[in-house]
Amino acid sequence: MIQHFERELTATERALLESRAAALDTGHRRGPWQSLAVAFAVGAVLCAATLAASDAPAAVIVPFWAAVMTMIGLWVGLESRRGFRRQAGYLRDGLRSNKARVLRVQSAQVVEFEEVEDEGACYAFQVTGDQMLFVCGQAYYADETFPNDDFSIVEVLASNDVVVEELMMKAGARIEPERRIPAGVKARLEIPQHLDVVRGDISNLEALLPAFSE
C-alpha cells in the first residue's frame, strides 16, 4: 500500500532536524580554521618541493607559499561557512513551518538489485497486487532496520513549500528481500527512477523491465 499526505512534523523528526542544524552550526564555527589547517598542510608540502627544486632563496619561497595558502584557506573556509549557515537556516525554516509531505509505504515483499558501481541501493517493493514501487539511492542501503515493511519518506517543507530535507522514518519490521538480482543482470535493464510505480509483480521483474539495446 502507498499513501500520500501532508502533516505536521513529529517530535522525533523535529529532534533530528534540530540535531542536524546544531551540527551545521558546529561546522560553521570550525570551517574556516579547518580549511586554513588543510591549506597550510598542502602549502608546506608545496613549499618543501619548491625549496628542493628552485635556486630562489627561502626568504622568498616561504612567504610566497604562506601568502598563497592563507588566501586559499580563507576563501574556502568562508565559502564553507556560508554554506553551513545557509543549510542550517533552511532546516530552521522547516522547523518553523512545521510541514511534511509524506509517502508511506507498506509492503511485505521486496526484491533487491545488487549495486552497479556506486549508484546506490535499489529495491522494488510490491505495494499492491499488480504494482511495484522502486526505491533507489544512496540513502537506502540495507541495515538492521531496512528494507522495512512500513516506512515513510518524509519531505520537510520550508515556508515557501520548497523541500529542505528528506528523512526516512521506519515504523515496521525489517524484511528480507525475496531475492537479489545480480549486478550483471541489472546493468542490462532499464531500471525505473526513484519512487516510480510500475505495473507488475516482482516474481517476474526481470521480464517486465525493458532491456538496453545492444
C-alpha positions as CSV (number, residue, x, y, z in Angstrom):
1,M,0.0,0.0,0.0
2,I,1.1,3.6,-0.8
3,Q,-0.2,6.7,0.9
4,H,0.5,10.3,0.1
5,F,-0.4,13.0,2.6
6,E,0.8,16.1,4.4
7,R,1.0,16.5,8.2
8,E,3.0,18.3,10.9
9,L,6.4,17.2,11.9
10,T,6.6,14.6,14.7
11,A,8.7,15.1,17.8
12,T,11.2,12.6,16.5
13,E,11.5,14.4,13.2
14,R,11.9,17.8,14.9
15,A,14.7,16.3,17.1
16,L,16.5,15.0,14.0
17,L,16.3,18.4,12.3
18,E,17.4,20.2,15.4
19,S,20.4,17.9,15.8
20,R,21.4,18.4,12.1
21,A,21.1,22.2,12.4
22,A,23.3,22.1,15.6
23,A,25.9,20.0,13.7
24,L,25.9,22.6,10.9
25,D,26.4,25.3,13.5
26,T,29.5,23.5,14.7
27,G,30.7,23.2,11.1
28,H,30.1,26.9,10.6
29,R,32.3,27.7,13.5
30,R,35.1,25.3,12.7
31,G,35.0,25.5,8.9
32,P,37.5,28.4,8.4
33,W,40.0,27.0,10.9
34,Q,39.9,23.6,9.4
35,S,40.3,25.0,5.9
36,L,43.3,27.0,7.0
37,A,44.9,23.9,8.6
38,V,44.4,21.9,5.4
39,A,45.7,24.8,3.2
40,F,48.9,25.2,5.4
41,A,49.5,21.4,5.3
42,V,49.3,21.4,1.5
43,G,51.3,24.6,1.3
44,A,54.1,23.1,3.5
45,V,54.4,20.2,1.0
46,L,54.5,22.5,-2.0
47,C,56.9,24.9,-0.2
48,A,59.3,22.0,0.5
49,A,59.1,20.8,-3.1
50,T,59.8,24.3,-4.3
51,L,62.8,24.7,-2.0
52,A,64.2,21.5,-3.2
53,A,63.8,22.3,-6.9
54,S,64.5,26.0,-7.0
55,D,67.5,28.2,-6.6
56,A,65.4,31.0,-5.2
57,P,66.1,31.9,-1.6
58,A,63.9,30.5,1.2
59,A,63.2,34.1,2.3
60,V,61.2,34.5,-1.0
61,I,59.7,31.0,-1.3
62,V,58.4,30.5,2.2
63,P,56.5,33.9,2.4
64,F,55.1,33.3,-1.1
65,W,53.5,29.9,-0.3
66,A,52.4,31.2,3.1
67,A,50.5,34.1,1.5
68,V,49.0,31.9,-1.3
69,M,47.8,29.2,1.0
70,T,46.4,31.7,3.5
71,M,44.3,33.3,0.8
72,I,43.1,30.0,-0.5
73,G,42.3,28.7,3.0
74,L,40.4,31.8,4.0
75,W,38.4,31.8,0.7
76,V,37.5,28.1,1.0
77,G,36.7,28.5,4.8
78,L,34.5,31.5,4.3
79,E,32.6,29.7,1.4
80,S,32.1,26.6,3.6
81,R,31.0,28.8,6.5
82,R,28.3,30.5,4.3
83,G,27.2,27.0,3.1
84,F,26.8,25.7,6.6
85,R,24.9,28.8,7.7
86,R,22.6,28.7,4.7
87,Q,21.8,25.0,5.2
88,A,21.2,25.5,9.0
89,G,18.8,28.3,8.0
90,Y,16.9,26.1,5.7
91,L,16.4,23.5,8.4
92,R,15.3,26.0,10.9
93,D,12.8,27.4,8.4
94,G,11.5,23.9,8.0
95,L,11.1,23.6,11.8
96,R,9.2,26.9,11.9
97,S,6.9,25.9,9.0
98,N,6.2,22.5,10.7
99,K,5.0,20.9,7.5
100,A,5.9,17.5,6.0
101,R,5.0,15.8,2.7
102,V,4.9,12.1,3.3
103,L,5.0,9.0,1.2
104,R,4.1,6.0,3.4
105,V,4.9,2.5,2.0
106,Q,3.6,-0.7,3.5
107,S,4.8,-3.9,1.8
108,A,5.8,-7.4,2.9
109,Q,7.5,-8.3,-0.3
110,V,10.7,-6.7,-1.8
111,V,13.3,-7.6,-4.4
112,E,16.8,-6.0,-4.1
113,F,19.1,-5.2,-7.0
114,E,22.8,-5.5,-6.5
115,E,24.6,-2.2,-6.8
116,V,26.3,-1.3,-10.1
117,E,29.4,0.8,-9.5
118,D,28.4,3.5,-6.9
119,E,24.9,4.3,-7.9
120,G,23.3,3.4,-4.5
121,A,20.9,0.8,-3.3
122,C,17.8,-0.2,-5.3
123,Y,14.6,-2.1,-4.4
124,A,11.3,-3.0,-5.9
125,F,8.5,-3.2,-3.3
126,Q,5.2,-5.0,-4.1
127,V,2.7,-2.3,-2.9
128,T,-0.5,-3.7,-4.5
129,G,-1.4,-6.9,-6.2
130,D,-0.2,-5.5,-9.5
131,Q,2.0,-2.5,-8.7
132,M,5.7,-2.2,-7.7
133,L,7.4,0.8,-6.1
134,F,11.1,1.4,-6.9
135,V,13.2,2.9,-4.1
136,C,16.7,3.8,-5.1
137,G,19.6,5.9,-4.0
138,Q,22.5,6.4,-1.6
139,A,20.2,6.9,1.4
140,Y,18.6,3.5,1.2
141,Y,21.4,1.0,1.8
142,A,20.3,-2.1,3.8
143,D,20.9,-2.0,7.6
144,E,19.4,-3.6,10.7
145,T,16.0,-1.9,10.0
146,F,15.8,-1.6,6.3
147,P,14.2,-2.9,4.0
148,N,11.2,-2.3,6.2
149,D,7.5,-3.4,5.9
150,D,6.2,0.0,7.0
151,F,8.3,3.1,6.2
152,S,7.8,6.7,5.2
153,I,9.8,9.0,3.1
154,V,9.3,12.4,4.7
155,E,10.0,15.6,2.8
156,V,10.4,18.6,5.2
157,L,8.9,21.7,3.7
158,A,10.1,25.3,4.2
159,S,7.7,28.2,4.5
160,N,7.6,28.5,0.6
161,D,6.9,24.7,0.3
162,V,10.4,24.0,-1.0
163,V,11.8,20.7,0.3
164,V,14.7,21.4,2.7
165,E,15.4,17.9,4.0
166,E,14.4,14.3,3.4
167,L,14.0,11.8,6.2
168,M,13.2,8.1,6.2
169,M,11.2,7.0,9.1
170,K,10.6,3.3,9.8
171,A,7.6,2.1,11.8
172,G,7.6,-1.6,10.9
173,A,9.9,-4.6,11.0
174,R,12.8,-5.4,8.8
175,I,12.0,-7.7,5.9
176,E,14.5,-9.9,4.0
177,P,14.4,-9.5,0.2
178,E,12.9,-12.5,-1.6
179,R,15.8,-12.5,-3.9
180,R,18.7,-10.3,-5.1
181,I,19.1,-9.5,-8.8
182,P,22.8,-9.7,-9.7
183,A,24.6,-6.5,-10.8
184,G,25.3,-8.1,-14.2
185,V,21.6,-8.6,-14.9
186,K,20.7,-5.1,-13.5
187,A,23.2,-3.5,-15.8
188,R,21.4,-4.8,-18.9
189,L,18.0,-3.5,-17.7
190,E,16.4,0.0,-17.8
191,I,15.7,0.5,-14.1
192,P,12.8,2.9,-13.2
193,Q,13.6,6.1,-11.4
194,H,13.4,6.5,-7.6
195,L,9.8,6.3,-6.4
196,D,8.4,5.3,-9.8
197,V,5.5,2.9,-9.7
198,V,5.4,0.2,-12.3
199,R,2.7,-2.3,-13.1
200,G,3.6,-5.9,-12.5
201,D,4.7,-8.5,-10.0
202,I,8.2,-8.8,-8.5
203,S,8.2,-12.5,-9.2
204,N,8.9,-11.9,-12.9
205,L,10.5,-8.5,-12.5
206,E,13.4,-9.0,-15.0
207,A,10.9,-10.0,-17.8
208,L,8.9,-6.8,-17.1
209,L,11.7,-4.3,-17.4
210,P,12.9,-3.3,-20.8
211,A,16.5,-4.2,-21.7
212,F,19.0,-1.8,-23.1
213,S,19.6,-2.4,-26.8
214,E,23.0,-3.7,-27.8
